[in-house]
Amino acid sequence: MEPQQIADRIGKIARQQGWKKDWANGGCYIHLEVSEFIEALRGKGKSTPETEAGDVLIAFFAVLDHYKIPVSVVLKEAAKTIKSLEEKYRI
């Protein structure tokens, strides 16, 4: 499944269920899921790092959907940053 399809599907669920994904609430969800991911990396809790990483992406994609930010634009920006880092560190 393509990243934009994932964002569209989770956005639909979020809207149908009334999940608040504005900057305040969505940011809290992302923070919570990242914290759970870190704890899973440390071997804490019952979830695997892979499961928690998936939850991070779901929270992130839901916020992107809420603000109508295309995943393709985000990936292009990430690619620019990667290129800049490669140039900076001569990789």
PyMOL Python script that loads the backbone (N, CA, C, O; Angstrom):
from pymol import cmd

cmd.read_pdbstr("""\
ATOM      1  N   MET A   1       0.852  -1.177   0.000  1.00  0.00           N
ATOM      2  CA  MET A   1       0.000   0.000   0.000  1.00  0.00           C
ATOM      3  C   MET A   1       0.899   1.242   0.000  1.00  0.00           C
ATOM      4  O   MET A   1       1.916   1.285   0.692  1.00  0.00           O
ATOM      5  N   GLU A   2       0.520   2.218  -0.761  1.00  0.00           N
ATOM      6  CA  GLU A   2       1.269   3.465  -0.864  1.00  0.00           C
ATOM      7  C   GLU A   2       1.052   4.327   0.383  1.00  0.00           C
ATOM      8  O   GLU A   2      -0.015   4.267   0.994  1.00  0.00           O
ATOM      9  N   PRO A   3       2.057   5.130   0.768  1.00  0.00           N
ATOM     10  CA  PRO A   3       1.914   5.981   1.961  1.00  0.00           C
ATOM     11  C   PRO A   3       0.686   6.890   1.923  1.00  0.00           C
ATOM     12  O   PRO A   3       0.019   7.061   2.944  1.00  0.00           O
ATOM     13  N   GLN A   4       0.377   7.478   0.760  1.00  0.00           N
ATOM     14  CA  GLN A   4      -0.790   8.359   0.697  1.00  0.00           C
ATOM     15  C   GLN A   4      -2.081   7.582   0.926  1.00  0.00           C
ATOM     16  O   GLN A   4      -3.018   8.097   1.535  1.00  0.00           O
ATOM     17  N   GLN A   5      -2.132   6.346   0.440  1.00  0.00           N
ATOM     18  CA  GLN A   5      -3.315   5.513   0.683  1.00  0.00           C
ATOM     19  C   GLN A   5      -3.490   5.247   2.173  1.00  0.00           C
ATOM     20  O   GLN A   5      -4.612   5.246   2.681  1.00  0.00           O
ATOM     21  N   ILE A   6      -2.381   5.022   2.871  1.00  0.00           N
ATOM     22  CA  ILE A   6      -2.449   4.809   4.315  1.00  0.00           C
ATOM     23  C   ILE A   6      -2.980   6.067   4.995  1.00  0.00           C
ATOM     24  O   ILE A   6      -3.864   5.989   5.848  1.00  0.00           O
ATOM     25  N   ALA A   7      -2.439   7.234   4.617  1.00  0.00           N
ATOM     26  CA  ALA A   7      -2.896   8.498   5.196  1.00  0.00           C
ATOM     27  C   ALA A   7      -4.379   8.731   4.927  1.00  0.00           C
ATOM     28  O   ALA A   7      -5.114   9.166   5.812  1.00  0.00           O
ATOM     29  N   ASP A   8      -4.813   8.442   3.710  1.00  0.00           N
ATOM     30  CA  ASP A   8      -6.227   8.627   3.360  1.00  0.00           C
ATOM     31  C   ASP A   8      -7.125   7.712   4.186  1.00  0.00           C
ATOM     32  O   ASP A   8      -8.176   8.136   4.667  1.00  0.00           O
ATOM     33  N   ARG A   9      -6.715   6.468   4.348  1.00  0.00           N
ATOM     34  CA  ARG A   9      -7.532   5.507   5.099  1.00  0.00           C
ATOM     35  C   ARG A   9      -7.600   5.878   6.573  1.00  0.00           C
ATOM     36  O   ARG A   9      -8.677   5.855   7.169  1.00  0.00           O
ATOM     37  N   ILE A  10      -6.454   6.220   7.170  1.00  0.00           N
ATOM     38  CA  ILE A  10      -6.480   6.575   8.595  1.00  0.00           C
ATOM     39  C   ILE A  10      -7.207   7.904   8.795  1.00  0.00           C
ATOM     40  O   ILE A  10      -7.871   8.100   9.813  1.00  0.00           O
ATOM     41  N   GLY A  11      -7.086   8.811   7.834  1.00  0.00           N
ATOM     42  CA  GLY A  11      -7.830  10.075   7.923  1.00  0.00           C
ATOM     43  C   GLY A  11      -9.329   9.846   7.917  1.00  0.00           C
ATOM     44  O   GLY A  11     -10.066  10.490   8.664  1.00  0.00           O
ATOM     45  N   LYS A  12      -9.777   8.931   7.078  1.00  0.00           N
ATOM     46  CA  LYS A  12     -11.208   8.598   7.013  1.00  0.00           C
ATOM     47  C   LYS A  12     -11.686   8.035   8.353  1.00  0.00           C
ATOM     48  O   LYS A  12     -12.741   8.418   8.858  1.00  0.00           O
ATOM     49  N   ILE A  13     -10.904   7.130   8.914  1.00  0.00           N
ATOM     50  CA  ILE A  13     -11.260   6.550  10.223  1.00  0.00           C
ATOM     51  C   ILE A  13     -11.309   7.647  11.277  1.00  0.00           C
ATOM     52  O   ILE A  13     -12.249   7.712  12.069  1.00  0.00           O
ATOM     53  N   ALA A  14     -10.291   8.513  11.284  1.00  0.00           N
ATOM     54  CA  ALA A  14     -10.218   9.588  12.282  1.00  0.00           C
ATOM     55  C   ALA A  14     -11.431  10.509  12.191  1.00  0.00           C
ATOM     56  O   ALA A  14     -12.005  10.892  13.210  1.00  0.00           O
ATOM     57  N   ARG A  15     -11.818  10.862  10.965  1.00  0.00           N
ATOM     58  CA  ARG A  15     -12.989  11.728  10.795  1.00  0.00           C
ATOM     59  C   ARG A  15     -14.264  11.026  11.237  1.00  0.00           C
ATOM     60  O   ARG A  15     -15.092  11.621  11.927  1.00  0.00           O
ATOM     61  N   GLN A  16     -14.430   9.761  10.844  1.00  0.00           N
ATOM     62  CA  GLN A  16     -15.643   9.021  11.202  1.00  0.00           C
ATOM     63  C   GLN A  16     -15.770   8.846  12.715  1.00  0.00           C
ATOM     64  O   GLN A  16     -16.875   8.881  13.256  1.00  0.00           O
ATOM     65  N   GLN A  17     -14.649   8.661  13.389  1.00  0.00           N
ATOM     66  CA  GLN A  17     -14.667   8.413  14.826  1.00  0.00           C
ATOM     67  C   GLN A  17     -14.557   9.698  15.661  1.00  0.00           C
ATOM     68  O   GLN A  17     -14.642   9.656  16.889  1.00  0.00           O
ATOM     69  N   GLY A  18     -14.369  10.823  14.992  1.00  0.00           N
ATOM     70  CA  GLY A  18     -14.294  12.096  15.700  1.00  0.00           C
ATOM     71  C   GLY A  18     -12.995  12.301  16.465  1.00  0.00           C
ATOM     72  O   GLY A  18     -12.953  13.042  17.448  1.00  0.00           O
ATOM     73  N   TRP A  19     -11.924  11.633  16.003  1.00  0.00           N
ATOM     74  CA  TRP A  19     -10.630  11.823  16.660  1.00  0.00           C
ATOM     75  C   TRP A  19     -10.175  13.258  16.429  1.00  0.00           C
ATOM     76  O   TRP A  19     -10.244  13.762  15.308  1.00  0.00           O
ATOM     77  N   LYS A  20      -9.720  13.899  17.462  1.00  0.00           N
ATOM     78  CA  LYS A  20      -9.206  15.259  17.334  1.00  0.00           C
ATOM     79  C   LYS A  20      -7.755  15.188  16.885  1.00  0.00           C
ATOM     80  O   LYS A  20      -6.910  14.636  17.590  1.00  0.00           O
ATOM     81  N   LYS A  21      -7.466  15.740  15.724  1.00  0.00           N
ATOM     82  CA  LYS A  21      -6.111  15.680  15.165  1.00  0.00           C
ATOM     83  C   LYS A  21      -5.576  17.065  14.827  1.00  0.00           C
ATOM     84  O   LYS A  21      -4.697  17.206  13.977  1.00  0.00           O
ATOM     85  N   ASP A  22      -6.114  18.099  15.504  1.00  0.00           N
ATOM     86  CA  ASP A  22      -5.562  19.433  15.309  1.00  0.00           C
ATOM     87  C   ASP A  22      -4.156  19.488  15.900  1.00  0.00           C
ATOM     88  O   ASP A  22      -3.667  18.480  16.411  1.00  0.00           O
ATOM     89  N   TRP A  23      -3.506  20.633  15.841  1.00  0.00           N
ATOM     90  CA  TRP A  23      -2.101  20.709  16.263  1.00  0.00           C
ATOM     91  C   TRP A  23      -1.916  20.306  17.722  1.00  0.00           C
ATOM     92  O   TRP A  23      -0.931  19.644  18.052  1.00  0.00           O
ATOM     93  N   ALA A  24      -2.829  20.684  18.593  1.00  0.00           N
ATOM     94  CA  ALA A  24      -2.671  20.368  20.019  1.00  0.00           C
ATOM     95  C   ALA A  24      -2.902  18.886  20.294  1.00  0.00           C
ATOM     96  O   ALA A  24      -2.053  18.214  20.880  1.00  0.00           O
ATOM     97  N   ASN A  25      -4.040  18.391  19.872  1.00  0.00           N
ATOM     98  CA  ASN A  25      -4.369  16.992  20.141  1.00  0.00           C
ATOM     99  C   ASN A  25      -3.530  16.034  19.311  1.00  0.00           C
ATOM    100  O   ASN A  25      -3.024  15.039  19.830  1.00  0.00           O
ATOM    101  N   GLY A  26      -3.382  16.328  18.033  1.00  0.00           N
ATOM    102  CA  GLY A  26      -2.594  15.465  17.165  1.00  0.00           C
ATOM    103  C   GLY A  26      -1.145  15.391  17.612  1.00  0.00           C
ATOM    104  O   GLY A  26      -0.529  14.326  17.573  1.00  0.00           O
ATOM    105  N   GLY A  27      -0.602  16.525  18.037  1.00  0.00           N
ATOM    106  CA  GLY A  27       0.763  16.540  18.543  1.00  0.00           C
ATOM    107  C   GLY A  27       0.912  15.666  19.770  1.00  0.00           C
ATOM    108  O   GLY A  27       1.930  14.994  19.938  1.00  0.00           O
ATOM    109  N   CYS A  28      -0.094  15.669  20.629  1.00  0.00           N
ATOM    110  CA  CYS A  28      -0.062  14.816  21.827  1.00  0.00           C
ATOM    111  C   CYS A  28      -0.090  13.341  21.451  1.00  0.00           C
ATOM    112  O   CYS A  28       0.622  12.528  22.040  1.00  0.00           O
ATOM    113  N   TYR A  29      -0.923  13.002  20.460  1.00  0.00           N
ATOM    114  CA  TYR A  29      -0.974  11.603  20.002  1.00  0.00           C
ATOM    115  C   TYR A  29       0.377  11.164  19.444  1.00  0.00           C
ATOM    116  O   TYR A  29       0.853  10.069  19.742  1.00  0.00           O
ATOM    117  N   ILE A  30       0.992  12.028  18.628  1.00  0.00           N
ATOM    118  CA  ILE A  30       2.294  11.687  18.059  1.00  0.00           C
ATOM    119  C   ILE A  30       3.315  11.515  19.176  1.00  0.00           C
ATOM    120  O   ILE A  30       4.090  10.559  19.165  1.00  0.00           O
ATOM    121  N   HIS A  31       3.324  12.432  20.136  1.00  0.00           N
ATOM    122  CA  HIS A  31       4.266  12.356  21.256  1.00  0.00           C
ATOM    123  C   HIS A  31       4.079  11.065  22.046  1.00  0.00           C
ATOM    124  O   HIS A  31       5.051  10.390  22.385  1.00  0.00           O
ATOM    125  N   LEU A  32       2.832  10.727  22.335  1.00  0.00           N
ATOM    126  CA  LEU A  32       2.531   9.504  23.072  1.00  0.00           C
ATOM    127  C   LEU A  32       3.030   8.274  22.324  1.00  0.00           C
ATOM    128  O   LEU A  32       3.665   7.401  22.916  1.00  0.00           O
ATOM    129  N   GLU A  33       2.747   8.202  21.031  1.00  0.00           N
ATOM    130  CA  GLU A  33       3.148   7.025  20.261  1.00  0.00           C
ATOM    131  C   GLU A  33       4.664   6.924  20.133  1.00  0.00           C
ATOM    132  O   GLU A  33       5.212   5.822  20.167  1.00  0.00           O
ATOM    133  N   VAL A  34       5.346   8.050  19.988  1.00  0.00           N
ATOM    134  CA  VAL A  34       6.813   8.026  19.934  1.00  0.00           C
ATOM    135  C   VAL A  34       7.368   7.546  21.277  1.00  0.00           C
ATOM    136  O   VAL A  34       8.321   6.768  21.310  1.00  0.00           O
ATOM    137  N   SER A  35       6.783   8.002  22.372  1.00  0.00           N
ATOM    138  CA  SER A  35       7.219   7.551  23.696  1.00  0.00           C
ATOM    139  C   SER A  35       7.032   6.045  23.857  1.00  0.00           C
ATOM    140  O   SER A  35       7.901   5.366  24.403  1.00  0.00           O
ATOM    141  N   GLU A  36       5.902   5.524  23.386  1.00  0.00           N
ATOM    142  CA  GLU A  36       5.662   4.084  23.457  1.00  0.00           C
ATOM    143  C   GLU A  36       6.645   3.319  22.573  1.00  0.00           C
ATOM    144  O   GLU A  36       7.072   2.219  22.924  1.00  0.00           O
ATOM    145  N   PHE A  37       7.001   3.892  21.438  1.00  0.00           N
ATOM    146  CA  PHE A  37       8.004   3.282  20.556  1.00  0.00           C
ATOM    147  C   PHE A  37       9.355   3.205  21.273  1.00  0.00           C
ATOM    148  O   PHE A  37      10.020   2.169  21.247  1.00  0.00           O
ATOM    149  N   ILE A  38       9.746   4.291  21.902  1.00  0.00           N
ATOM    150  CA  ILE A  38      11.020   4.312  22.634  1.00  0.00           C
ATOM    151  C   ILE A  38      11.013   3.279  23.758  1.00  0.00           C
ATOM    152  O   ILE A  38      12.001   2.573  23.959  1.00  0.00           O
ATOM    153  N   GLU A  39       9.920   3.189  24.478  1.00  0.00           N
ATOM    154  CA  GLU A  39       9.824   2.198  25.552  1.00  0.00           C
ATOM    155  C   GLU A  39       9.911   0.772  24.993  1.00  0.00           C
ATOM    156  O   GLU A  39      10.530  -0.100  25.602  1.00  0.00           O
ATOM    157  N   ALA A  40       9.295   0.546  23.849  1.00  0.00           N
ATOM    158  CA  ALA A  40       9.376  -0.787  23.229  1.00  0.00           C
ATOM    159  C   ALA A  40      10.814  -1.103  22.824  1.00  0.00           C
ATOM    160  O   ALA A  40      11.260  -2.242  22.962  1.00  0.00           O
ATOM    161  N   LEU A  41      11.540  -0.106  22.327  1.00  0.00           N
ATOM    162  CA  LEU A  41      12.953  -0.318  21.998  1.00  0.00           C
ATOM    163  C   LEU A  41      13.757  -0.704  23.233  1.00  0.00           C
ATOM    164  O   LEU A  41      14.718  -1.468  23.146  1.00  0.00           O
ATOM    165  N   ARG A  42      13.360  -0.172  24.378  1.00  0.00           N
ATOM    166  CA  ARG A  42      14.036  -0.463  25.637  1.00  0.00           C
ATOM    167  C   ARG A  42      13.595  -1.793  26.231  1.00  0.00           C
ATOM    168  O   ARG A  42      14.109  -2.212  27.268  1.00  0.00           O
ATOM    169  N   GLY A  43      12.634  -2.468  25.572  1.00  0.00           N
ATOM    170  CA  GLY A  43      12.151  -3.746  26.074  1.00  0.00           C
ATOM    171  C   GLY A  43      11.077  -3.621  27.130  1.00  0.00           C
ATOM    172  O   GLY A  43      10.769  -4.589  27.826  1.00  0.00           O
ATOM    173  N   LYS A  44      10.507  -2.441  27.254  1.00  0.00           N
ATOM    174  CA  LYS A  44       9.446  -2.207  28.241  1.00  0.00           C
ATOM    175  C   LYS A  44       8.088  -2.397  27.583  1.00  0.00           C
ATOM    176  O   LYS A  44       7.925  -2.125  26.393  1.00  0.00           O
ATOM    177  N   GLY A  45       7.132  -2.854  28.343  1.00  0.00           N
ATOM    178  CA  GLY A  45       5.788  -3.031  27.819  1.00  0.00           C
ATOM    179  C   GLY A  45       5.643  -4.326  27.046  1.00  0.00           C
ATOM    180  O   GLY A  45       6.571  -5.130  26.962  1.00  0.00           O
ATOM    181  N   LYS A  46       4.465  -4.508  26.488  1.00  0.00           N
ATOM    182  CA  LYS A  46       4.143  -5.755  25.790  1.00  0.00           C
ATOM    183  C   LYS A  46       4.242  -5.641  24.277  1.00  0.00           C
ATOM    184  O   LYS A  46       4.238  -6.660  23.587  1.00  0.00           O
ATOM    185  N   SER A  47       4.331  -4.423  23.743  1.00  0.00           N
ATOM    186  CA  SER A  47       4.362  -4.228  22.297  1.00  0.00           C
ATOM    187  C   SER A  47       5.778  -4.309  21.749  1.00  0.00           C
ATOM    188  O   SER A  47       6.757  -4.066  22.455  1.00  0.00           O
ATOM    189  N   THR A  48       5.856  -4.654  20.481  1.00  0.00           N
ATOM    190  CA  THR A  48       7.155  -4.687  19.811  1.00  0.00           C
ATOM    191  C   THR A  48       7.470  -3.295  19.257  1.00  0.00           C
ATOM    192  O   THR A  48       6.566  -2.485  19.057  1.00  0.00           O
ATOM    193  N   PRO A  49       8.752  -3.020  19.011  1.00  0.00           N
ATOM    194  CA  PRO A  49       9.095  -1.746  18.375  1.00  0.00           C
ATOM    195  C   PRO A  49       8.400  -1.577  17.018  1.00  0.00           C
ATOM    196  O   PRO A  49       8.006  -0.469  16.653  1.00  0.00           O
ATOM    197  N   GLU A  50       8.253  -2.667  16.284  1.00  0.00           N
ATOM    198  CA  GLU A  50       7.596  -2.591  14.977  1.00  0.00           C
ATOM    199  C   GLU A  50       6.131  -2.167  15.103  1.00  0.00           C
ATOM    200  O   GLU A  50       5.644  -1.348  14.323  1.00  0.00           O
ATOM    201  N   THR A  51       5.440  -2.729  16.085  1.00  0.00           N
ATOM    202  CA  THR A  51       4.038  -2.359  16.313  1.00  0.00           C
ATOM    203  C   THR A  51       3.932  -0.893  16.692  1.00  0.00           C
ATOM    204  O   THR A  51       3.086  -0.165  16.173  1.00  0.00           O
ATOM    205  N   GLU A  52       4.792  -0.469  17.596  1.00  0.00           N
ATOM    206  CA  GLU A  52       4.752   0.930  18.043  1.00  0.00           C
ATOM    207  C   GLU A  52       5.165   1.886  16.938  1.00  0.00           C
ATOM    208  O   GLU A  52       4.623   2.988  16.844  1.00  0.00           O
ATOM    209  N   ALA A  53       6.127   1.480  16.087  1.00  0.00           N
ATOM    210  CA  ALA A  53       6.508   2.323  14.948  1.00  0.00           C
ATOM    211  C   ALA A  53       5.313   2.495  14.007  1.00  0.00           C
ATOM    212  O   ALA A  53       5.101   3.576  13.458  1.00  0.00           O
ATOM    213  N   GLY A  54       4.544   1.438  13.827  1.00  0.00           N
ATOM    214  CA  GLY A  54       3.330   1.536  13.011  1.00  0.00           C
ATOM    215  C   GLY A  54       2.341   2.520  13.611  1.00  0.00           C
ATOM    216  O   GLY A  54       1.709   3.291  12.888  1.00  0.00           O
ATOM    217  N   ASP A  55       2.204   2.496  14.938  1.00  0.00           N
ATOM    218  CA  ASP A  55       1.303   3.440  15.609  1.00  0.00           C
ATOM    219  C   ASP A  55       1.784   4.880  15.446  1.00  0.00           C
ATOM    220  O   ASP A  55       0.974   5.797  15.312  1.00  0.00           O
ATOM    221  N   VAL A  56       3.116   5.080  15.458  1.00  0.00           N
ATOM    222  CA  VAL A  56       3.670   6.426  15.231  1.00  0.00           C
ATOM    223  C   VAL A  56       3.248   6.922  13.848  1.00  0.00           C
ATOM    224  O   VAL A  56       2.795   8.055  13.691  1.00  0.00           O
ATOM    225  N   LEU A  57       3.406   6.053  12.850  1.00  0.00           N
ATOM    226  CA  LEU A  57       3.039   6.453  11.488  1.00  0.00           C
ATOM    227  C   LEU A  57       1.544   6.738  11.371  1.00  0.00           C
ATOM    228  O   LEU A  57       1.146   7.683  10.690  1.00  0.00           O
ATOM    229  N   ILE A  58       0.727   5.940  12.019  1.00  0.00           N
ATOM    230  CA  ILE A  58      -0.717   6.166  11.965  1.00  0.00           C
ATOM    231  C   ILE A  58      -1.069   7.528  12.553  1.00  0.00           C
ATOM    232  O   ILE A  58      -1.835   8.282  11.953  1.00  0.00           O
ATOM    233  N   ALA A  59      -0.516   7.848  13.719  1.00  0.00           N
ATOM    234  CA  ALA A  59      -0.784   9.151  14.339  1.00  0.00           C
ATOM    235  C   ALA A  59      -0.285  10.287  13.444  1.00  0.00           C
ATOM    236  O   ALA A  59      -0.974  11.291  13.265  1.00  0.00           O
ATOM    237  N   PHE A  60       0.920  10.121  12.883  1.00  0.00           N
ATOM    238  CA  PHE A  60       1.499  11.137  12.014  1.00  0.00           C
ATOM    239  C   PHE A  60       0.668  11.325  10.752  1.00  0.00           C
ATOM    240  O   PHE A  60       0.368  12.455  10.366  1.00  0.00           O
ATOM    241  N   PHE A  61       0.296  10.222  10.111  1.00  0.00           N
ATOM    242  CA  PHE A  61      -0.504  10.309   8.888  1.00  0.00           C
ATOM    243  C   PHE A  61      -1.882  10.910   9.158  1.00  0.00           C
ATOM    244  O   PHE A  61      -2.417  11.627   8.313  1.00  0.00           O
ATOM    245  N   ALA A  62      -2.460  10.630  10.317  1.00  0.00           N
ATOM    246  CA  ALA A  62      -3.766  11.211  10.659  1.00  0.00           C
ATOM    247  C   ALA A  62      -3.664  12.724  10.758  1.00  0.00           C
ATOM    248  O   ALA A  62      -4.568  13.436  10.321  1.00  0.00           O
ATOM    249  N   VAL A  63      -2.576  13.222  11.327  1.00  0.00           N
ATOM    250  CA  VAL A  63      -2.387  14.671  11.428  1.00  0.00           C
ATOM    251  C   VAL A  63      -2.135  15.265  10.034  1.00  0.00           C
ATOM    252  O   VAL A  63      -2.663  16.329   9.710  1.00  0.00           O
ATOM    253  N   LEU A  64      -1.331  14.581   9.213  1.00  0.00           N
ATOM    254  CA  LEU A  64      -1.133  15.055   7.843  1.00  0.00           C
ATOM    255  C   LEU A  64      -2.471  15.162   7.119  1.00  0.00           C
ATOM    256  O   LEU A  64      -2.735  16.151   6.435  1.00  0.00           O
ATOM    257  N   ASP A  65      -3.312  14.145   7.272  1.00  0.00           N
ATOM    258  CA  ASP A  65      -4.627  14.153   6.634  1.00  0.00           C
ATOM    259  C   ASP A  65      -5.475  15.312   7.150  1.00  0.00           C
ATOM    260  O   ASP A  65      -6.141  15.994   6.370  1.00  0.00           O
ATOM    261  N   HIS A  66      -5.451  15.532   8.455  1.00  0.00           N
ATOM    262  CA  HIS A  66      -6.250  16.613   9.054  1.00  0.00           C
ATOM    263  C   HIS A  66      -5.896  17.966   8.439  1.00  0.00           C
ATOM    264  O   HIS A  66      -6.776  18.786   8.176  1.00  0.00           O
ATOM    265  N   TYR A  67      -4.612  18.188   8.216  1.00  0.00           N
ATOM    266  CA  TYR A  67      -4.147  19.458   7.657  1.00  0.00           C
ATOM    267  C   TYR A  67      -4.010  19.435   6.135  1.00  0.00           C
ATOM    268  O   TYR A  67      -3.534  20.395   5.531  1.00  0.00           O
ATOM    269  N   LYS A  68      -4.433  18.324   5.525  1.00  0.00           N
ATOM    270  CA  LYS A  68      -4.397  18.175   4.067  1.00  0.00           C
ATOM    271  C   LYS A  68      -2.986  18.398   3.508  1.00  0.00           C
ATOM    272  O   LYS A  68      -2.798  19.078   2.499  1.00  0.00           O
ATOM    273  N   ILE A  69      -2.008  17.808   4.191  1.00  0.00           N
ATOM    274  CA  ILE A  69      -0.611  17.856   3.755  1.00  0.00           C
ATOM    275  C   ILE A  69      -0.329  16.549   3.023  1.00  0.00           C
ATOM    276  O   ILE A  69      -0.363  15.481   3.635  1.00  0.00           O
ATOM    277  N   PRO A  70      -0.052  16.619   1.724  1.00  0.00           N
ATOM    278  CA  PRO A  70       0.197  15.388   0.961  1.00  0.00           C
ATOM    279  C   PRO A  70       1.482  14.688   1.422  1.00  0.00           C
ATOM    280  O   PRO A  70       2.504  15.331   1.664  1.00  0.00           O
ATOM    281  N   VAL A  71       1.407  13.390   1.535  1.00  0.00           N
ATOM    282  CA  VAL A  71       2.572  12.601   1.923  1.00  0.00           C
ATOM    283  C   VAL A  71       3.693  12.793   0.904  1.00  0.00           C
ATOM    284  O   VAL A  71       4.866  12.823   1.275  1.00  0.00           O
ATOM    285  N   SER A  72       3.343  12.925  -0.376  1.00  0.00           N
ATOM    286  CA  SER A  72       4.372  13.110  -1.403  1.00  0.00           C
ATOM    287  C   SER A  72       5.192  14.370  -1.162  1.00  0.00           C
ATOM    288  O   SER A  72       6.395  14.383  -1.421  1.00  0.00           O
ATOM    289  N   VAL A  73       4.561  15.417  -0.675  1.00  0.00           N
ATOM    290  CA  VAL A  73       5.284  16.664  -0.382  1.00  0.00           C
ATOM    291  C   VAL A  73       6.217  16.448   0.809  1.00  0.00           C
ATOM    292  O   VAL A  73       7.357  16.914   0.800  1.00  0.00           O
ATOM    293  N   VAL A  74       5.743  15.754   1.816  1.00  0.00           N
ATOM    294  CA  VAL A  74       6.567  15.460   2.989  1.00  0.00           C
ATOM    295  C   VAL A  74       7.780  14.620   2.582  1.00  0.00           C
ATOM    296  O   VAL A  74       8.896  14.881   3.031  1.00  0.00           O
ATOM    297  N   LEU A  75       7.561  13.622   1.738  1.00  0.00           N
ATOM    298  CA  LEU A  75       8.664  12.765   1.289  1.00  0.00           C
ATOM    299  C   LEU A  75       9.667  13.546   0.440  1.00  0.00           C
ATOM    300  O   LEU A  75      10.869  13.295   0.521  1.00  0.00           O
ATOM    301  N   LYS A  76       9.188  14.483  -0.368  1.00  0.00           N
ATOM    302  CA  LYS A  76      10.094  15.328  -1.159  1.00  0.00           C
ATOM    303  C   LYS A  76      10.953  16.183  -0.231  1.00  0.00           C
ATOM    304  O   LYS A  76      12.152  16.340  -0.463  1.00  0.00           O
ATOM    305  N   GLU A  77      10.349  16.730   0.810  1.00  0.00           N
ATOM    306  CA  GLU A  77      11.104  17.541   1.772  1.00  0.00           C
ATOM    307  C   GLU A  77      12.130  16.686   2.505  1.00  0.00           C
ATOM    308  O   GLU A  77      13.253  17.129   2.749  1.00  0.00           O
ATOM    309  N   ALA A  78      11.745  15.466   2.855  1.00  0.00           N
ATOM    310  CA  ALA A  78      12.688  14.554   3.515  1.00  0.00           C
ATOM    311  C   ALA A  78      13.851  14.228   2.582  1.00  0.00           C
ATOM    312  O   ALA A  78      15.001  14.163   3.017  1.00  0.00           O
ATOM    313  N   ALA A  79      13.553  14.025   1.307  1.00  0.00           N
ATOM    314  CA  ALA A  79      14.607  13.734   0.332  1.00  0.00           C
ATOM    315  C   ALA A  79      15.580  14.906   0.212  1.00  0.00           C
ATOM    316  O   ALA A  79      16.786  14.700   0.079  1.00  0.00           O
ATOM    317  N   LYS A  80      15.057  16.140   0.258  1.00  0.00           N
ATOM    318  CA  LYS A  80      15.922  17.322   0.224  1.00  0.00           C
ATOM    319  C   LYS A  80      16.852  17.339   1.431  1.00  0.00           C
ATOM    320  O   LYS A  80      18.044  17.619   1.302  1.00  0.00           O
ATOM    321  N   THR A  81      16.302  17.037   2.600  1.00  0.00           N
ATOM    322  CA  THR A  81      17.111  17.031   3.817  1.00  0.00           C
ATOM    323  C   THR A  81      18.174  15.940   3.752  1.00  0.00           C
ATOM    324  O   THR A  81      19.319  16.157   4.149  1.00  0.00           O
ATOM    325  N   ILE A  82      17.793  14.774   3.251  1.00  0.00           N
ATOM    326  CA  ILE A  82      18.760  13.673   3.119  1.00  0.00           C
ATOM    327  C   ILE A  82      19.896  14.086   2.185  1.00  0.00           C
ATOM    328  O   ILE A  82      21.069  13.864   2.489  1.00  0.00           O
ATOM    329  N   LYS A  83      19.544  14.686   1.050  1.00  0.00           N
ATOM    330  CA  LYS A  83      20.570  15.127   0.108  1.00  0.00           C
ATOM    331  C   LYS A  83      21.498  16.147   0.760  1.00  0.00           C
ATOM    332  O   LYS A  83      22.716  16.077   0.592  1.00  0.00           O
ATOM    333  N   SER A  84      20.937  17.076   1.490  1.00  0.00           N
ATOM    334  CA  SER A  84      21.737  18.087   2.183  1.00  0.00           C
ATOM    335  C   SER A  84      22.685  17.445   3.199  1.00  0.00           C
ATOM    336  O   SER A  84      23.846  17.837   3.306  1.00  0.00           O
ATOM    337  N   LEU A  85      22.190  16.474   3.930  1.00  0.00           N
ATOM    338  CA  LEU A  85      23.030  15.769   4.911  1.00  0.00           C
ATOM    339  C   LEU A  85      24.143  14.984   4.229  1.00  0.00           C
ATOM    340  O   LEU A  85      25.281  14.964   4.699  1.00  0.00           O
ATOM    341  N   GLU A  86      23.803  14.338   3.115  1.00  0.00           N
ATOM    342  CA  GLU A  86      24.822  13.598   2.374  1.00  0.00           C
ATOM    343  C   GLU A  86      25.925  14.527   1.875  1.00  0.00           C
ATOM    344  O   GLU A  86      27.109  14.190   1.917  1.00  0.00           O
ATOM    345  N   GLU A  87      25.517  15.694   1.405  1.00  0.00           N
ATOM    346  CA  GLU A  87      26.499  16.676   0.938  1.00  0.00           C
ATOM    347  C   GLU A  87      27.341  17.212   2.096  1.00  0.00           C
ATOM    348  O   GLU A  87      28.559  17.352   1.987  1.00  0.00           O
ATOM    349  N   LYS A  88      26.676  17.503   3.185  1.00  0.00           N
ATOM    350  CA  LYS A  88      27.391  18.024   4.362  1.00  0.00           C
ATOM    351  C   LYS A  88      28.413  17.051   4.887  1.00  0.00           C
ATOM    352  O   LYS A  88      29.531  17.435   5.228  1.00  0.00           O
ATOM    353  N   TYR A  89      28.031  15.780   4.952  1.00  0.00           N
ATOM    354  CA  TYR A  89      28.925  14.757   5.517  1.00  0.00           C
ATOM    355  C   TYR A  89      29.693  13.991   4.446  1.00  0.00           C
ATOM    356  O   TYR A  89      30.396  13.024   4.738  1.00  0.00           O
ATOM    357  N   ARG A  90      29.544  14.443   3.190  1.00  0.00           N
ATOM    358  CA  ARG A  90      30.272  13.848   2.059  1.00  0.00           C
ATOM    359  C   ARG A  90      30.071  12.333   1.967  1.00  0.00           C
ATOM    360  O   ARG A  90      31.026  11.558   1.906  1.00  0.00           O
ATOM    361  N   ILE A  91      28.826  11.951   1.959  1.00  0.00           N
ATOM    362  CA  ILE A  91      28.458  10.529   1.885  1.00  0.00           C
ATOM    363  C   ILE A  91      28.101  10.196   0.449  1.00  0.00           C
ATOM    364  O   ILE A  91      27.759   9.053   0.147  1.00  0.00           O
TER     365      ILE A  91
END
""", "prot")
cmd.dss("prot")
cmd.show_as("cartoon", "prot")
cmd.util.cbc("prot")
cmd.orient("prot")
